[in-house]
Amino acid sequence: MEFKRVNHLRGEVTVPGDKSISHRAVMFGSIAKGTTKIDNFLMGADCLSTIDCFRLMGVDITVNEGNNVIVNGSGLHGLKEPDKVLYAGNSGTTTRLISGILSGQKFSTTLDGDESIRRRPMKRIMTPLCQMGADITSIKGNDCAPLKINPSALHGITYNSPVASAQVKSSILLAGLYADSVTSVIEPELSRNHTELMLKGFGADITSEGKTATVKPATELNAQHITVPGDISSAVYFVVAGLITPDSEITIKNVGLNPTRDGIIEVVKAMGGSITIDNMRESGGEPVGDITVKTSDLKATTIGGSVIPRLIDELPTMALLACFAEGDTVIKDAAELKVKESDRISVMVDNLTAMGANVEATEDGMIIHGPCPLKGAVIDTKKDHRIAMTFAIAGLNADGVTTLIDGDCVNISYPEFYKDLEKLKK
């Protein structure tokens, strides 16, 4: 994939359905009673991995045209033993959340993924699940996938999570549905709460107070009709593109604006960016709106603390934004970036440096000395979809040619990304 500088980006774009919500809709629909209908489902590789896993456990799932999915649920205790390994592909969400569900089943499973998943830390879910009585082990003994999960009786616990992670929290809460008493998760900062909102819709007895989520054991969940909002983690590329590209104005339609996910709005405003939200409404318990951004003069800021869990997936693109801001932007409290699909701190620093940016890595983030005129370079995406999309935007604002290696990894979360980007050039 090659990218060259453009003079402007203008128009409207509708980003795919939210990845986090799409995963959960299939998972919860699979263990619910009745037929769950999902509209605007994200047909990315990660979410399709979730569908594949539940199909292997006997769930009837139909994928229709128009991003519509029908899940004929098996009920809370109706999953069947798969006849082969459950393969999560590149999806950390699939791997970690499904582990909570599998821990409560009466059959054994083996859960595996691609080489990236085999490097991502699973001890963060194994520790609390084992405290609940789960029989879950890392087959290679390195606290990573593949995982072996055997039947066991689960007990409710109160878990003080050392990390603010929706995947960790959700894994524990899902196991809590199968436990013999109440389960609570206390986080250092509040992570995204899609699990809590959606489980409540499915009929679970789940409550949230401050940084604590609590679920009671369930006897059954009931099917729902879910319309998935656009993914703010996919919208961020167009937000940044509209802010840094000359003579630009972009509107991103139908974006999910959950307060646990809207950190980019706060950061862009702090940097002086022109960003407005219109047509606010609610869909399936999730706030939704249209975001409009315009070319802006930006100033540096510090990104850290409680905002980090609200934009953890958007931080690579925030680092690019900082290259066009006046002053030193500091990203801190973001060590979690090291254990994503790639080590996003080192990958961003290496690739931005290759493009001529003045950026340095820190233990828990990076410092970007802006503004930094960018030049084209060869970018190794490390097969990380968020890195690929970030540097596609960078290439449109750099002199010369920017070439992405393994740029097709965007299929993980946004298969139509390059087509949508191309429309805005006209």
N, C-alpha and C positions, 0 to 999 in steps of 0.2 A: 504494500500500500504506500503510495506517494502523495504528499501534500505540499502545496505551495501557497504563498501569501495571497489573500483575497482582499478586495477593496471594501467589502461590506457583507453583512449577513442580515437578511430581512425576511420576515414572514411569520407564519404560525407553525407549530409542530405539536403533535400529540405523542407523548412518550408511552412506552409499553406499560402494562399493569405492574404494580408493585411486586417485586420479587419476594419479599418477606411475607406479604399477605397471600400471594399465590401459593407458596409452599404450605402455609398453614391451612388454607382453605381445603386443599387436597388431603392433608393429614387428618384434620378434624372431621372432614366429611367421610373419610374412610372408616373412622372408628365411631361414627354416629349411626343412628338408626334412621333409615329413610334415604331419600334421594336429594343430594346437595347439588345445586346448580351454581356454576361459577362463570360470571361474565367478565370479559377483559382480562382473562388469564394470561400470564406471561409465558409465551411459548419459547422460552429460552432453555438452553441445555440443562441448567441446574434444576429448574422446576420440572422438566420432563424426567429427570432422574428420580424425583420424588414419586411421580406417577408410576414409573417402572417398578420401584420398590414395592409399592402397595399392590400393584397388579400381581406381582410374584407371591403376595400373601392372600390372593384370592379375591381382591376387591375389583368389581366391575367398573371400569372407568372409561368413558367415551370422550374422545377429543373431536370436536366439531369445527367446521369453518367459522371464521369470525371470532376466534379466540374464546370459544365457549367450551366448557368442560362439564360433564355430567358424572357425578360420583354416586354410585349405588352402594351406600355404606354397609359394612358388615356388622356394625354395632361394636360396643366397647370390648366385648370378649369374643368377637367373631372372626378375627384374623386367623389365617391358616399358615401352617409351617411351610416356608418356601422350599422348593426342591433344589435351589442353588444359592450361591452367595448373593446378598443384596448389594448392588453396586451403586454407589452414590455419585460417581463421576467426580466432578470438581467441586461438589457442593458441600460446604461446611455446614450450612443450615440443615440439609437433609441428614447428614451424618450425626450431628449433635442432637437435633430434636427427635429424630426417629429412635435414637438410643433410649430416650426416656420412655417411649411407647413400648419398645421391644423388651425393656426390663420388666414390664408387667405382664408379659405373655406366658402361656403355658407350654411353649416350645422353644427350642434353641435356634439361634440365627448367627450367621457370620456376616459382618458388615465391612465393606471395603470401598475404596475409591481410587482415583488416579494417583499419579506420583506426587502431585501437590497435596492432596488430602493425606497421603501417607507420611507427610512431613508436619502436618498441622497438629497442635497439641490437643490431645483428648483427655488428659488427666484432669483437666478442669471440669469435665462432666463425670468422669469415672469416679472421682473422689466423693462427690455428694451422692451419686447414685449408689455407690457401695455403702455409704453411711445409711442409706435407706434399706439396705439388705440385698441390693442387686448383685447378681453374679456376672460381672462384666470385666473382661481382661483384654489386654493388648497382646495379640498372638505373638508378636515379635519382641515383647517385653520392653518396648521403647516408649510406651504411653501414647502411641499413635495407632491409626488403622493399619491393618485390619483388626477389627474387634470381634471377640466371641462373647455372645450374651446367652446365658442359660436361664431357665426358669427359676424363680425364687419368690418368696413372700416379701412384699415391700411394706415398710413402716414409714409413717410420717415423721418428718424432721423439721427443725428450724435451722436454716443454713445461712450463715453470714458469708456471702460471696466475696472473695478478694478482688474480683473484677466486675465492672459494670458491663455485663454481656447478656443481651437478649437471648442468645443461643443457650448459654448456661442456665439462665433463669427458666427458659421455656422447657428445656430438657427435664429439669427437676419438677416443674409444675405438671408436666404431662405424666411423669412417673407417679406424681401425687394423686392423679385420678384413680390409680390402681392400688394405692396404699391403704393401710388399715386405720389411719388417723390423719389429722390435719397436717398439711405441709406448708411451710412458709419460706420465702427467700427474701433476704435483706441485702440490698446492694449498696456499694459505696456512693454511687450516683445512679439516678434512675435511667435505665436503658429503655429502648423502644418497647412499647406495651401492646403490640398487636396481638400477642397471645392472650393477654388478659381480656382485651376487648372482644376478641372473637370467641374465646371459650365461653364467655358470659352469654354471647348470642346463641351458642349451641346448647345452653342450658346448664353449664357447670356452675357450681357454687364457688365463685371466685371473687375475691375482694382485693382492693389495693388501697393502701394508706401510706402516704409519703413514699419512702423507698422500699416498702415491704409489700410483697404480693403473697396472698394466702389462698390455697385451694383445699376444698374438702373432697374426700373420696367420692367417686361418682358411681351410680348404678347404670346410667345410660346418658348419651348425648343425642340431641335431635337435629336432623338435617336442616340446612338453611339455604337461602338464596343469597349469594354474595356477588356484589359488583366490585371488582378490584379497582381502586383508584390508580392513576398514573404514578410511577415510581419517582420520588424526589431524587433518588440516587442516580437515576438516568437523566432527570431534568437538569442536574447540576452542570452538565457539559454545555448545554445551551445557555444556561444562566451566565456562565463564565465567558462563553464565546461572545454573547451579546454585550458584555461589559468591556471586553478588551479589544474587540475588532472595531476598527474605525467605521463611523457612519452606519451603525447597526441598531436594529430594534427587533427583538424576538419575543413572541408570546408563546408560552408553553401551556397547553390546555389540560384541564382535568388532573391536576397534580395533587397527590395526597399530602396534606399539611399537618399531620399528626404532631402535636407539641413535643413528642419525644424524638422527632426526626427533623425538625425545621431549623436546626442550627445554622444552616447556610444563609437563611434569611437574616438572622441576627448578625452574622459575620459580614455579609455584603453591606448591610446598612452601616456597620461600624467602620467600614472602609470607604464610605461615601458613595457607594454604588447606587445607581438609579434602578430601583426594583419596586414594583407595585404588585399588589394582589387584588384581583377582582373576582366577582361571581362566587363568593364564598358560600358553601353549602355543606351538607352532611350526606355521606353515603355509607350505609352499613356501620354506623357508629364512628366513621372516620371523616374528619374535616377535609374538604376538597376545594380547590380554587384554581384560577388561572394566573400565572406569573408572567409579568412583562418586564423586560430589562432593556436598557439603552446604553450605548457607549458612555463611559464615565471616566472622570479623573479620580483615581484611587489613591488612598493613603494607607500606610502600613498599620497593622494592628497586632495584638497578641491574641492567639487562639489557644485556650487551655481551660483547665478546670471542668466545671459541670457541663460546658457546651460540647466537650469532646465526644461523649457517647451519642450526642444528637447529630453528629456529622462525621462519624468515624470513617464511613465509606467515601465521603466526599473530600476528605483531607488532601488526597493527591491533587485534585483539581483546585483546591484552595491554594496549594503551593504554587501552581501555575498562575493563578490570579495574583498572588503576591509578587510575582516577577514584573507585574505591570503597575505596581503601587509605589508611591514615593516613600522611602524609608525602609526600616528593617522590620520585617514581619517575623514573629516568633511563633512557631507551633510547638507546644509542649504538652506533657501529660498524655502522650499518644504512643507509648511503647507498644500498644496493641497492634499498631501498624506493622510490626515486625513479623507477626504470625498470621497475616492474611494470605491470600493466594500467592503472594510473593512478600519478601521483606520490603514493604512499600517505602520505608524511609530510605534505604540504600538505593533502591531502584529509582526513586524520584531524584535523589541527589545526583546519582551518576548520570542520568539522562538529561536533567536540566543543566548540569555542568557541561555536558557534551554540546548543548545548544548555546553555551556562552553565558549562562546565568551564574550569578555569584551567590552560591548556596552552600551551606555546611550542615552536616549531620550532627545531632546531639544524641544523648542517651535515650531521650524520649520524644524526639521530634526533629525539627530542623529550623534553621534561621535563613531567611531569604533577604538578601540585600538588594533592594530595588531602587529605581526601575532597572530592568536588565533587557537590553535589546537581544532578541533571540536570532540564532542562525540555524539553518537546516542541519540535520544530523541523522545518522542511522540509529534508530531507537530499538533496543531489545526489550520487548514488552514482557518477557518472562512468561508469556502466555496468560497474563493477568488482564482481564477485560477492562478493568478500571484504568490501568496504565495505558492501554491502547487508545481508549477514547480520550483520555486527557491529552496525549501527545498528538492525536489527530487535530485537536483544537489548537495546540501549540504550533503545529505546522502551518496552520492558516494565518499565523501571526509572526512568522519567522522569514528571514531572507533565505533564498535558496530552496533546496528540496529537503523535506523531511521524510524519511523512509521508515515504516514500521515493519519489524520482523514479527511474524505470527500475529498480524493484525486481525485475522479472522476469529481470534478468541473472543471478540465482542459478542459472538453468538451465545455465550454463556448467559448474558443478561439482556442484550439488545440487538437482536439479529438484523434489524432494519436501520441501524445507527447511521451507516455511511450514506444510505439513500436519503434519509431525513436530513442529514447535514448538507447533502448536495442540493436539495431543494431550496435551501436558504441562501445559496450563492447567487440565485438568479435575480 
